[in-house]
């Protein structure tokens, strides 16, 4: 699931979009590039997120899995583009 675009289903950040940057058995670590950066990700239970499969994030996912450099600006751009596409429908 690393690199997938997700939406929060519960908590004070409900309906906010994130990118999964790390995964453990019960938790995922999420970044949005603004308030939750790669250096300080949000820890959230897997049951409290909803994957958004409409958007291709394979390139980002591969780079995160290989531990290559990814910037907060790239994450912000992916999230922003997904929101723009949603509003254009």
N, CA, C and O atoms as a CHARMM CRD file, in Angstrom:
* protein
*
  356
    1    1 UNK  N      0.81000  -1.20200   0.00000 PROA 1      0.00000
    2    1 UNK  CA     0.00000   0.00000   0.00000 PROA 1      0.00000
    3    1 UNK  C      0.85500   1.26900   0.00000 PROA 1      0.00000
    4    1 UNK  O      0.31700   2.36600  -0.15400 PROA 1      0.00000
    5    2 UNK  N      2.13400   1.14800   0.16400 PROA 2      0.00000
    6    2 UNK  CA     2.99500   2.32900   0.20100 PROA 2      0.00000
    7    2 UNK  C      2.86900   3.09100  -1.11500 PROA 2      0.00000
    8    2 UNK  O      2.93500   2.50300  -2.19500 PROA 2      0.00000
    9    3 UNK  N      2.68800   4.40100  -1.01100 PROA 3      0.00000
   10    3 UNK  CA     2.56900   5.24900  -2.18700 PROA 3      0.00000
   11    3 UNK  C      1.14200   5.49500  -2.61900 PROA 3      0.00000
   12    3 UNK  O      0.90900   6.33200  -3.49100 PROA 3      0.00000
   13    4 UNK  N      0.16700   4.79000  -2.03600 PROA 4      0.00000
   14    4 UNK  CA    -1.22800   4.97800  -2.41700 PROA 4      0.00000
   15    4 UNK  C     -1.79600   6.27300  -1.85600 PROA 4      0.00000
   16    4 UNK  O     -1.40400   6.73900  -0.78700 PROA 4      0.00000
   17    5 UNK  N     -2.72000   6.83000  -2.60200 PROA 5      0.00000
   18    5 UNK  CA    -3.47800   7.99100  -2.15500 PROA 5      0.00000
   19    5 UNK  C     -4.63500   7.46500  -1.31900 PROA 5      0.00000
   20    5 UNK  O     -5.34400   6.55300  -1.74300 PROA 5      0.00000
   21    6 UNK  N     -4.83000   8.03900  -0.12500 PROA 6      0.00000
   22    6 UNK  CA    -5.90000   7.59500   0.76700 PROA 6      0.00000
   23    6 UNK  C     -6.64600   8.79200   1.33400 PROA 6      0.00000
   24    6 UNK  O     -6.16100   9.92300   1.31900 PROA 6      0.00000
   25    7 UNK  N     -7.83300   8.50700   1.83000 PROA 7      0.00000
   26    7 UNK  CA    -8.64200   9.51300   2.50100 PROA 7      0.00000
   27    7 UNK  C     -8.89900   9.03300   3.92100 PROA 7      0.00000
   28    7 UNK  O     -9.11500   7.84400   4.15100 PROA 7      0.00000
   29    8 UNK  N     -8.87500   9.94500   4.85800 PROA 8      0.00000
   30    8 UNK  CA    -9.12200   9.59700   6.25300 PROA 8      0.00000
   31    8 UNK  C    -10.62000   9.38800   6.46500 PROA 8      0.00000
   32    8 UNK  O    -11.42900  10.21700   6.05100 PROA 8      0.00000
   33    9 UNK  N    -10.99200   8.26700   7.11800 PROA 9      0.00000
   34    9 UNK  CA   -12.39300   7.97400   7.37600 PROA 9      0.00000
   35    9 UNK  C    -12.84200   8.39700   8.77000 PROA 9      0.00000
   36    9 UNK  O    -14.04300   8.51100   9.01800 PROA 9      0.00000
   37   10 UNK  N    -11.90200   8.63100   9.68400 PROA 10     0.00000
   38   10 UNK  CA   -12.26000   8.92400  11.06200 PROA 10     0.00000
   39   10 UNK  C    -11.24100   9.87200  11.68300 PROA 10     0.00000
   40   10 UNK  O    -10.09800   9.97500  11.23700 PROA 10     0.00000
   41   11 UNK  N    -11.69000  10.55500  12.72100 PROA 11     0.00000
   42   11 UNK  CA   -10.80700  11.46500  13.44600 PROA 11     0.00000
   43   11 UNK  C    -11.05700  12.91000  13.06400 PROA 11     0.00000
   44   11 UNK  O    -11.93400  13.20000  12.25100 PROA 11     0.00000
   45   12 UNK  N    -10.29300  13.81100  13.64600 PROA 12     0.00000
   46   12 UNK  CA   -10.47600  15.23500  13.37000 PROA 12     0.00000
   47   12 UNK  C    -10.06200  15.60600  11.95400 PROA 12     0.00000
   48   12 UNK  O    -10.39800  16.68700  11.47000 PROA 12     0.00000
   49   13 UNK  N     -9.33800  14.72200  11.29200 PROA 13     0.00000
   50   13 UNK  CA    -8.89600  14.96500   9.91900 PROA 13     0.00000
   51   13 UNK  C     -9.75300  14.21300   8.89900 PROA 13     0.00000
   52   13 UNK  O     -9.28700  13.93600   7.79300 PROA 13     0.00000
   53   14 UNK  N    -10.97900  13.88200   9.24500 PROA 14     0.00000
   54   14 UNK  CA   -11.87500  13.12500   8.37700 PROA 14     0.00000
   55   14 UNK  C    -11.96200  13.77700   6.99400 PROA 14     0.00000
   56   14 UNK  O    -12.08000  14.99700   6.88200 PROA 14     0.00000
   57   15 UNK  N    -11.90300  12.95000   5.94400 PROA 15     0.00000
   58   15 UNK  CA   -11.97900  13.34100   4.53200 PROA 15     0.00000
   59   15 UNK  C    -10.73700  14.04500   4.00800 PROA 15     0.00000
   60   15 UNK  O    -10.74800  14.51500   2.87000 PROA 15     0.00000
   61   16 UNK  N     -9.68600  14.13600   4.77800 PROA 16     0.00000
   62   16 UNK  CA    -8.44100  14.72800   4.30700 PROA 16     0.00000
   63   16 UNK  C     -7.64300  13.67000   3.56000 PROA 16     0.00000
   64   16 UNK  O     -7.67800  12.49200   3.91600 PROA 16     0.00000
   65   17 UNK  N     -6.92500  14.08800   2.52700 PROA 17     0.00000
   66   17 UNK  CA    -6.16900  13.15200   1.69400 PROA 17     0.00000
   67   17 UNK  C     -4.69700  13.13100   2.08800 PROA 17     0.00000
   68   17 UNK  O     -4.10200  14.14800   2.44500 PROA 17     0.00000
   69   18 UNK  N     -4.13800  11.92600   2.00600 PROA 18     0.00000
   70   18 UNK  CA    -2.74100  11.69400   2.35400 PROA 18     0.00000
   71   18 UNK  C     -2.13000  10.69100   1.37900 PROA 18     0.00000
   72   18 UNK  O     -2.83200  10.04800   0.59900 PROA 18     0.00000
   73   19 UNK  N     -0.81400  10.57300   1.44400 PROA 19     0.00000
   74   19 UNK  CA    -0.07000   9.52600   0.75200 PROA 19     0.00000
   75   19 UNK  C      0.55000   8.63000   1.82100 PROA 19     0.00000
   76   19 UNK  O      1.12200   9.12300   2.79400 PROA 19     0.00000
   77   20 UNK  N      0.43500   7.31500   1.63900 PROA 20     0.00000
   78   20 UNK  CA     1.04400   6.37300   2.58400 PROA 20     0.00000
   79   20 UNK  C      2.54400   6.32900   2.30400 PROA 20     0.00000
   80   20 UNK  O      2.96900   6.03800   1.18600 PROA 20     0.00000
   81   21 UNK  N      3.34400   6.62400   3.33700 PROA 21     0.00000
   82   21 UNK  CA     4.79200   6.59900   3.14400 PROA 21     0.00000
   83   21 UNK  C      5.46100   5.43000   3.85900 PROA 21     0.00000
   84   21 UNK  O      6.60800   5.09400   3.56600 PROA 21     0.00000
   85   22 UNK  N      4.74500   4.81100   4.79800 PROA 22     0.00000
   86   22 UNK  CA     5.29200   3.66300   5.52700 PROA 22     0.00000
   87   22 UNK  C      4.13000   2.84100   6.05100 PROA 22     0.00000
   88   22 UNK  O      3.03600   3.36200   6.27100 PROA 22     0.00000
   89   23 UNK  N      4.37600   1.54500   6.25000 PROA 23     0.00000
   90   23 UNK  CA     3.31700   0.64100   6.68400 PROA 23     0.00000
   91   23 UNK  C      3.86300  -0.36400   7.68600 PROA 23     0.00000
   92   23 UNK  O      4.96000  -0.89300   7.51100 PROA 23     0.00000
   93   24 UNK  N      3.08600  -0.62800   8.74800 PROA 24     0.00000
   94   24 UNK  CA     3.40300  -1.69000   9.69600 PROA 24     0.00000
   95   24 UNK  C      2.20400  -2.63500   9.74000 PROA 24     0.00000
   96   24 UNK  O      1.31800  -2.54000   8.89000 PROA 24     0.00000
   97   25 UNK  N      2.16000  -3.54500  10.71700 PROA 25     0.00000
   98   25 UNK  CA     1.05500  -4.50500  10.78300 PROA 25     0.00000
   99   25 UNK  C     -0.30300  -3.82700  10.96000 PROA 25     0.00000
  100   25 UNK  O     -1.23900  -4.12400  10.21800 PROA 25     0.00000
  101   26 UNK  N     -0.42300  -2.92300  11.93100 PROA 26     0.00000
  102   26 UNK  CA    -1.70800  -2.29700  12.24100 PROA 26     0.00000
  103   26 UNK  C     -1.80500  -0.83300  11.82600 PROA 26     0.00000
  104   26 UNK  O     -2.90300  -0.28000  11.75500 PROA 26     0.00000
  105   27 UNK  N     -0.67500  -0.20700  11.55300 PROA 27     0.00000
  106   27 UNK  CA    -0.67000   1.22800  11.31200 PROA 27     0.00000
  107   27 UNK  C     -0.06700   1.58500   9.95900 PROA 27     0.00000
  108   27 UNK  O      0.68400   0.81000   9.36700 PROA 27     0.00000
  109   28 UNK  N     -0.41600   2.77600   9.48700 PROA 28     0.00000
  110   28 UNK  CA     0.24000   3.36800   8.32200 PROA 28     0.00000
  111   28 UNK  C      0.72500   4.75200   8.74700 PROA 28     0.00000
  112   28 UNK  O      0.18300   5.35700   9.67200 PROA 28     0.00000
  113   29 UNK  N      1.73400   5.23000   8.06900 PROA 29     0.00000
  114   29 UNK  CA     2.25600   6.56900   8.31500 PROA 29     0.00000
  115   29 UNK  C      1.95100   7.40100   7.08100 PROA 29     0.00000
  116   29 UNK  O      2.31200   7.03000   5.96400 PROA 29     0.00000
  117   30 UNK  N      1.28800   8.52300   7.29100 PROA 30     0.00000
  118   30 UNK  CA     0.74700   9.33000   6.21000 PROA 30     0.00000
  119   30 UNK  C      1.39900  10.69500   6.13600 PROA 30     0.00000
  120   30 UNK  O      1.78100  11.27300   7.15400 PROA 30     0.00000
  121   31 UNK  N      1.52200  11.20900   4.90900 PROA 31     0.00000
  122   31 UNK  CA     2.06000  12.55600   4.70700 PROA 31     0.00000
  123   31 UNK  C      1.18500  13.28700   3.70800 PROA 31     0.00000
  124   31 UNK  O      0.67300  12.69400   2.75800 PROA 31     0.00000
  125   32 UNK  N      1.01800  14.59600   3.93500 PROA 32     0.00000
  126   32 UNK  CA     0.28400  15.43000   2.97400 PROA 32     0.00000
  127   32 UNK  C      1.17100  16.51300   2.37600 PROA 32     0.00000
  128   32 UNK  O      0.73800  17.25000   1.49100 PROA 32     0.00000
  129   33 UNK  N      2.40000  16.61600   2.84900 PROA 33     0.00000
  130   33 UNK  CA     3.34400  17.57500   2.30000 PROA 33     0.00000
  131   33 UNK  C      3.25400  18.95300   2.92200 PROA 33     0.00000
  132   33 UNK  O      4.16300  19.76300   2.74200 PROA 33     0.00000
  133   34 UNK  N      2.18700  19.24500   3.64700 PROA 34     0.00000
  134   34 UNK  CA     2.01700  20.56300   4.28200 PROA 34     0.00000
  135   34 UNK  C      2.18700  20.43000   5.79100 PROA 34     0.00000
  136   34 UNK  O      3.27300  20.65900   6.32400 PROA 34     0.00000
  137   35 UNK  N      1.11400  20.06000   6.47100 PROA 35     0.00000
  138   35 UNK  CA     1.17600  19.95000   7.92800 PROA 35     0.00000
  139   35 UNK  C      1.82400  18.63600   8.36000 PROA 35     0.00000
  140   35 UNK  O      2.50200  18.57600   9.38600 PROA 35     0.00000
  141   36 UNK  N      1.61100  17.59600   7.57600 PROA 36     0.00000
  142   36 UNK  CA     2.22700  16.30100   7.85000 PROA 36     0.00000
  143   36 UNK  C      3.25200  16.03200   6.75600 PROA 36     0.00000
  144   36 UNK  O      2.92100  15.55800   5.66900 PROA 36     0.00000
  145   37 UNK  N      4.48700  16.34200   7.06900 PROA 37     0.00000
  146   37 UNK  CA     5.56100  16.21900   6.09800 PROA 37     0.00000
  147   37 UNK  C      6.17500  14.82300   6.16400 PROA 37     0.00000
  148   37 UNK  O      5.80600  14.01200   7.01400 PROA 37     0.00000
  149   38 UNK  N      7.09800  14.55600   5.27500 PROA 38     0.00000
  150   38 UNK  CA     7.80100  13.27400   5.27700 PROA 38     0.00000
  151   38 UNK  C      8.61400  13.08500   6.55300 PROA 38     0.00000
  152   38 UNK  O      8.82400  11.95900   7.00400 PROA 38     0.00000
  153   39 UNK  N      9.06600  14.18700   7.12800 PROA 39     0.00000
  154   39 UNK  CA     9.87200  14.12600   8.35100 PROA 39     0.00000
  155   39 UNK  C      9.01700  13.90200   9.60200 PROA 39     0.00000
  156   39 UNK  O      9.51700  13.42400  10.62000 PROA 39     0.00000
  157   40 UNK  N      7.73800  14.24500   9.52600 PROA 40     0.00000
  158   40 UNK  CA     6.84100  14.12900  10.68100 PROA 40     0.00000
  159   40 UNK  C      5.48200  13.58200  10.22600 PROA 40     0.00000
  160   40 UNK  O      4.49200  14.31400  10.23000 PROA 40     0.00000
  161   41 UNK  N      5.42600  12.30300   9.83500 PROA 41     0.00000
  162   41 UNK  CA     4.17800  11.74300   9.30400 PROA 41     0.00000
  163   41 UNK  C      3.14600  11.47700  10.39500 PROA 41     0.00000
  164   41 UNK  O      3.46700  11.41100  11.58100 PROA 41     0.00000
  165   42 UNK  N      1.90400  11.32800   9.96000 PROA 42     0.00000
  166   42 UNK  CA     0.80200  11.02100  10.86800 PROA 42     0.00000
  167   42 UNK  C      0.65700   9.50800  10.97200 PROA 42     0.00000
  168   42 UNK  O      0.64100   8.81300   9.95600 PROA 42     0.00000
  169   43 UNK  N      0.55300   9.00400  12.18200 PROA 43     0.00000
  170   43 UNK  CA     0.35700   7.57600  12.42300 PROA 43     0.00000
  171   43 UNK  C     -1.15100   7.33800  12.54400 PROA 43     0.00000
  172   43 UNK  O     -1.82600   7.98600  13.34400 PROA 43     0.00000
  173   44 UNK  N     -1.66400   6.41400  11.75400 PROA 44     0.00000
  174   44 UNK  CA    -3.10500   6.16900  11.74900 PROA 44     0.00000
  175   44 UNK  C     -3.36300   4.67900  11.57000 PROA 44     0.00000
  176   44 UNK  O     -2.62600   3.99800  10.85800 PROA 44     0.00000
  177   45 UNK  N     -4.40300   4.17800  12.21200 PROA 45     0.00000
  178   45 UNK  CA    -4.77600   2.76900  12.05300 PROA 45     0.00000
  179   45 UNK  C     -5.29100   2.52300  10.64200 PROA 45     0.00000
  180   45 UNK  O     -5.93100   3.38400  10.03700 PROA 45     0.00000
  181   46 UNK  N     -4.99900   1.33000  10.13200 PROA 46     0.00000
  182   46 UNK  CA    -5.40600   0.98900   8.76900 PROA 46     0.00000
  183   46 UNK  C     -6.91400   1.03400   8.57600 PROA 46     0.00000
  184   46 UNK  O     -7.39100   1.38000   7.49500 PROA 46     0.00000
  185   47 UNK  N     -7.65900   0.69200   9.60500 PROA 47     0.00000
  186   47 UNK  CA    -9.11500   0.66700   9.46800 PROA 47     0.00000
  187   47 UNK  C     -9.70900   2.07000   9.36000 PROA 47     0.00000
  188   47 UNK  O    -10.88600   2.20800   9.02900 PROA 47     0.00000
  189   48 UNK  N     -8.93100   3.10300   9.62700 PROA 48     0.00000
  190   48 UNK  CA    -9.42400   4.47500   9.57800 PROA 48     0.00000
  191   48 UNK  C     -9.06600   5.20800   8.29500 PROA 48     0.00000
  192   48 UNK  O     -9.20400   6.43000   8.22000 PROA 48     0.00000
  193   49 UNK  N     -8.60700   4.47300   7.27900 PROA 49     0.00000
  194   49 UNK  CA    -8.30200   5.10400   5.99200 PROA 49     0.00000
  195   49 UNK  C     -9.04700   4.38900   4.87500 PROA 49     0.00000
  196   49 UNK  O     -9.37500   3.20800   4.98100 PROA 49     0.00000
  197   50 UNK  N     -9.30800   5.13200   3.79600 PROA 50     0.00000
  198   50 UNK  CA    -9.96700   4.58900   2.61500 PROA 50     0.00000
  199   50 UNK  C     -9.08100   4.83900   1.41000 PROA 50     0.00000
  200   50 UNK  O     -8.82600   5.99600   1.07600 PROA 50     0.00000
  201   51 UNK  N     -8.59800   3.78500   0.73800 PROA 51     0.00000
  202   51 UNK  CA    -7.76100   3.98900  -0.45600 PROA 51     0.00000
  203   51 UNK  C     -8.57100   4.63800  -1.58400 PROA 51     0.00000
  204   51 UNK  O     -9.76600   4.38800  -1.73400 PROA 51     0.00000
  205   52 UNK  N     -7.90100   5.46500  -2.35900 PROA 52     0.00000
  206   52 UNK  CA    -8.50400   6.09000  -3.52600 PROA 52     0.00000
  207   52 UNK  C     -7.75000   5.52500  -4.73100 PROA 52     0.00000
  208   52 UNK  O     -6.59700   5.88200  -4.97300 PROA 52     0.00000
  209   53 UNK  N     -8.40800   4.64600  -5.48000 PROA 53     0.00000
  210   53 UNK  CA    -7.73800   3.91400  -6.55900 PROA 53     0.00000
  211   53 UNK  C     -7.80100   4.61600  -7.90700 PROA 53     0.00000
  212   53 UNK  O     -7.22700   4.11800  -8.87500 PROA 53     0.00000
  213   54 UNK  N     -8.46900   5.74200  -8.00400 PROA 54     0.00000
  214   54 UNK  CA    -8.66200   6.42500  -9.27600 PROA 54     0.00000
  215   54 UNK  C     -7.38700   7.03800  -9.83200 PROA 54     0.00000
  216   54 UNK  O     -7.31300   7.31200 -11.03000 PROA 54     0.00000
  217   55 UNK  N     -6.40000   7.25700  -9.00600 PROA 55     0.00000
  218   55 UNK  CA    -5.21600   8.01400  -9.41700 PROA 55     0.00000
  219   55 UNK  C     -3.97800   7.14300  -9.40600 PROA 55     0.00000
  220   55 UNK  O     -3.75600   6.35700  -8.48500 PROA 55     0.00000
  221   56 UNK  N     -3.17900   7.29600 -10.44800 PROA 56     0.00000
  222   56 UNK  CA    -1.98000   6.49100 -10.61600 PROA 56     0.00000
  223   56 UNK  C     -0.82200   7.10800  -9.82400 PROA 56     0.00000
  224   56 UNK  O     -0.38000   8.22100 -10.11000 PROA 56     0.00000
  225   57 UNK  N     -0.35000   6.37500  -8.84000 PROA 57     0.00000
  226   57 UNK  CA     0.79300   6.82900  -8.03900 PROA 57     0.00000
  227   57 UNK  C      1.90000   5.77400  -8.04700 PROA 57     0.00000
  228   57 UNK  O      2.67900   5.68600  -7.09800 PROA 57     0.00000
  229   58 UNK  N      1.97200   4.97100  -9.11900 PROA 58     0.00000
  230   58 UNK  CA     2.95400   3.87900  -9.19300 PROA 58     0.00000
  231   58 UNK  C      4.39000   4.37500  -9.11800 PROA 58     0.00000
  232   58 UNK  O      5.22300   3.77200  -8.44100 PROA 58     0.00000
  233   59 UNK  N      4.68500   5.47700  -9.81200 PROA 59     0.00000
  234   59 UNK  CA     6.05200   6.00800  -9.80400 PROA 59     0.00000
  235   59 UNK  C      6.46700   6.40300  -8.38700 PROA 59     0.00000
  236   59 UNK  O      7.56200   6.06700  -7.93800 PROA 59     0.00000
  237   60 UNK  N      5.59900   7.10500  -7.70000 PROA 60     0.00000
  238   60 UNK  CA     5.87300   7.52300  -6.32400 PROA 60     0.00000
  239   60 UNK  C      6.01800   6.29900  -5.41500 PROA 60     0.00000
  240   60 UNK  O      6.91500   6.25100  -4.57300 PROA 60     0.00000
  241   61 UNK  N      5.14400   5.32400  -5.58300 PROA 61     0.00000
  242   61 UNK  CA     5.18500   4.11400  -4.75700 PROA 61     0.00000
  243   61 UNK  C      6.50300   3.36600  -4.93300 PROA 61     0.00000
  244   61 UNK  O      7.10300   2.91300  -3.95800 PROA 61     0.00000
  245   62 UNK  N      6.94600   3.23900  -6.17600 PROA 62     0.00000
  246   62 UNK  CA     8.20800   2.54600  -6.43100 PROA 62     0.00000
  247   62 UNK  C      9.38100   3.27700  -5.78200 PROA 62     0.00000
  248   62 UNK  O     10.26700   2.64700  -5.20300 PROA 62     0.00000
  249   63 UNK  N      9.38400   4.59700  -5.87900 PROA 63     0.00000
  250   63 UNK  CA    10.48000   5.37000  -5.28700 PROA 63     0.00000
  251   63 UNK  C     10.46300   5.28200  -3.76400 PROA 63     0.00000
  252   63 UNK  O     11.52300   5.20700  -3.14300 PROA 63     0.00000
  253   64 UNK  N      9.27800   5.29100  -3.15300 PROA 64     0.00000
  254   64 UNK  CA     9.19800   5.15900  -1.69800 PROA 64     0.00000
  255   64 UNK  C      9.67000   3.77100  -1.25700 PROA 64     0.00000
  256   64 UNK  O     10.37000   3.65500  -0.25100 PROA 64     0.00000
  257   65 UNK  N      9.30700   2.73500  -1.97800 PROA 65     0.00000
  258   65 UNK  CA     9.72300   1.37100  -1.63000 PROA 65     0.00000
  259   65 UNK  C     11.23000   1.18900  -1.75100 PROA 65     0.00000
  260   65 UNK  O     11.83300   0.45500  -0.96800 PROA 65     0.00000
  261   66 UNK  N     11.84400   1.85600  -2.73500 PROA 66     0.00000
  262   66 UNK  CA    13.28900   1.75200  -2.92500 PROA 66     0.00000
  263   66 UNK  C     14.06700   2.73100  -2.05600 PROA 66     0.00000
  264   66 UNK  O     15.29300   2.80700  -2.13800 PROA 66     0.00000
  265   67 UNK  N     13.34700   3.48000  -1.22100 PROA 67     0.00000
  266   67 UNK  CA    13.95800   4.46200  -0.31100 PROA 67     0.00000
  267   67 UNK  C     14.67700   5.58000  -1.06400 PROA 67     0.00000
  268   67 UNK  O     15.64700   6.14800  -0.56300 PROA 67     0.00000
  269   68 UNK  N     14.19400   5.89400  -2.27500 PROA 68     0.00000
  270   68 UNK  CA    14.75100   7.00600  -3.03600 PROA 68     0.00000
  271   68 UNK  C     14.13800   8.31000  -2.54500 PROA 68     0.00000
  272   68 UNK  O     13.15500   8.31200  -1.80400 PROA 68     0.00000
  273   69 UNK  N     14.72800   9.40300  -2.96300 PROA 69     0.00000
  274   69 UNK  CA    14.26500  10.69300  -2.45800 PROA 69     0.00000
  275   69 UNK  C     12.91300  11.08400  -3.05700 PROA 69     0.00000
  276   69 UNK  O     12.69400  11.01100  -4.26600 PROA 69     0.00000
  277   70 UNK  N     12.03000  11.49500  -2.17100 PROA 70     0.00000
  278   70 UNK  CA    10.71700  12.02000  -2.51900 PROA 70     0.00000
  279   70 UNK  C     10.57700  13.31700  -1.74200 PROA 70     0.00000
  280   70 UNK  O     10.96800  13.38200  -0.57600 PROA 70     0.00000
  281   71 UNK  N     10.02800  14.34900  -2.36400 PROA 71     0.00000
  282   71 UNK  CA     9.90400  15.63100  -1.68100 PROA 71     0.00000
  283   71 UNK  C      8.46700  15.88100  -1.25100 PROA 71     0.00000
  284   71 UNK  O      7.52600  15.29100  -1.78100 PROA 71     0.00000
  285   72 UNK  N      8.32400  16.76300  -0.28700 PROA 72     0.00000
  286   72 UNK  CA     6.99500  17.16700   0.17300 PROA 72     0.00000
  287   72 UNK  C      6.22000  17.85600  -0.94600 PROA 72     0.00000
  288   72 UNK  O      4.99500  17.75100  -1.00700 PROA 72     0.00000
  289   73 UNK  N      6.92000  18.55600  -1.82600 PROA 73     0.00000
  290   73 UNK  CA     6.27000  19.24500  -2.93500 PROA 73     0.00000
  291   73 UNK  C      5.61800  18.25300  -3.89400 PROA 73     0.00000
  292   73 UNK  O      4.53900  18.51800  -4.42400 PROA 73     0.00000
  293   74 UNK  N      6.26900  17.11300  -4.11600 PROA 74     0.00000
  294   74 UNK  CA     5.69500  16.08200  -4.98600 PROA 74     0.00000
  295   74 UNK  C      4.40500  15.53000  -4.38800 PROA 74     0.00000
  296   74 UNK  O      3.42300  15.31500  -5.09800 PROA 74     0.00000
  297   75 UNK  N      4.41700  15.30500  -3.09400 PROA 75     0.00000
  298   75 UNK  CA     3.22800  14.79100  -2.41600 PROA 75     0.00000
  299   75 UNK  C      2.09900  15.81700  -2.48500 PROA 75     0.00000
  300   75 UNK  O      0.95600  15.46300  -2.77300 PROA 75     0.00000
  301   76 UNK  N      2.41600  17.08800  -2.22300 PROA 76     0.00000
  302   76 UNK  CA     1.39600  18.13600  -2.32200 PROA 76     0.00000
  303   76 UNK  C      0.80500  18.19500  -3.71500 PROA 76     0.00000
  304   76 UNK  O     -0.40600  18.35700  -3.86500 PROA 76     0.00000
  305   77 UNK  N      1.64500  18.06600  -4.74900 PROA 77     0.00000
  306   77 UNK  CA     1.18100  18.14500  -6.12900 PROA 77     0.00000
  307   77 UNK  C      0.22700  16.99800  -6.45800 PROA 77     0.00000
  308   77 UNK  O     -0.80200  17.22100  -7.09600 PROA 77     0.00000
  309   78 UNK  N      0.54600  15.79100  -6.04000 PROA 78     0.00000
  310   78 UNK  CA    -0.31400  14.63900  -6.30500 PROA 78     0.00000
  311   78 UNK  C     -1.67100  14.81100  -5.63200 PROA 78     0.00000
  312   78 UNK  O     -2.70500  14.53400  -6.24100 PROA 78     0.00000
  313   79 UNK  N     -1.67700  15.26400  -4.39200 PROA 79     0.00000
  314   79 UNK  CA    -2.92900  15.46400  -3.66700 PROA 79     0.00000
  315   79 UNK  C     -3.73900  16.58200  -4.31600 PROA 79     0.00000
  316   79 UNK  O     -4.95300  16.45600  -4.47900 PROA 79     0.00000
  317   80 UNK  N     -3.07900  17.66100  -4.68300 PROA 80     0.00000
  318   80 UNK  CA    -3.77500  18.78800  -5.30900 PROA 80     0.00000
  319   80 UNK  C     -4.38400  18.37900  -6.65100 PROA 80     0.00000
  320   80 UNK  O     -5.52400  18.73800  -6.94300 PROA 80     0.00000
  321   81 UNK  N     -3.64200  17.63600  -7.46500 PROA 81     0.00000
  322   81 UNK  CA    -4.16500  17.17700  -8.75000 PROA 81     0.00000
  323   81 UNK  C     -5.36900  16.25800  -8.57500 PROA 81     0.00000
  324   81 UNK  O     -6.31000  16.31100  -9.36700 PROA 81     0.00000
  325   82 UNK  N     -5.34500  15.42400  -7.55100 PROA 82     0.00000
  326   82 UNK  CA    -6.48800  14.53000  -7.31900 PROA 82     0.00000
  327   82 UNK  C     -7.72800  15.33300  -6.93400 PROA 82     0.00000
  328   82 UNK  O     -8.84000  14.99900  -7.34300 PROA 82     0.00000
  329   83 UNK  N     -7.53600  16.38500  -6.15000 PROA 83     0.00000
  330   83 UNK  CA    -8.67600  17.23300  -5.76000 PROA 83     0.00000
  331   83 UNK  C     -9.21700  18.02300  -6.94300 PROA 83     0.00000
  332   83 UNK  O    -10.42900  18.19800  -7.06800 PROA 83     0.00000
  333   84 UNK  N     -8.33100  18.50100  -7.81200 PROA 84     0.00000
  334   84 UNK  CA    -8.75700  19.26000  -8.99500 PROA 84     0.00000
  335   84 UNK  C     -9.55400  18.36100  -9.92500 PROA 84     0.00000
  336   84 UNK  O    -10.57700  18.78300 -10.46600 PROA 84     0.00000
  337   85 UNK  N     -9.10400  17.13400 -10.11800 PROA 85     0.00000
  338   85 UNK  CA    -9.81500  16.19400 -10.98900 PROA 85     0.00000
  339   85 UNK  C    -11.20300  15.87000 -10.43300 PROA 85     0.00000
  340   85 UNK  O    -12.15500  15.69500 -11.19400 PROA 85     0.00000
  341   86 UNK  N    -11.31400  15.79200  -9.11500 PROA 86     0.00000
  342   86 UNK  CA   -12.60100  15.51900  -8.48900 PROA 86     0.00000
  343   86 UNK  C    -13.60000  16.65800  -8.73600 PROA 86     0.00000
  344   86 UNK  O    -14.77300  16.41200  -9.01500 PROA 86     0.00000
  345   87 UNK  N    -13.13000  17.89200  -8.63300 PROA 87     0.00000
  346   87 UNK  CA   -14.02600  19.03600  -8.79700 PROA 87     0.00000
  347   87 UNK  C    -14.41100  19.27500 -10.24700 PROA 87     0.00000
  348   87 UNK  O    -15.43300  19.90500 -10.51600 PROA 87     0.00000
  349   88 UNK  N    -13.61000  18.78200 -11.19000 PROA 88     0.00000
  350   88 UNK  CA   -13.90500  18.98500 -12.59600 PROA 88     0.00000
  351   88 UNK  C    -14.97400  18.03200 -13.12200 PROA 88     0.00000
  352   88 UNK  O    -15.48300  18.23200 -14.22600 PROA 88     0.00000
  353   89 UNK  N    -15.31900  17.01200 -12.36400 PROA 89     0.00000
  354   89 UNK  CA   -16.34300  16.03300 -12.79600 PROA 89     0.00000
  355   89 UNK  C    -17.72700  16.58900 -12.65700 PROA 89     0.00000
  356   89 UNK  O    -18.70100  15.90600 -12.97200 PROA 89     0.00000
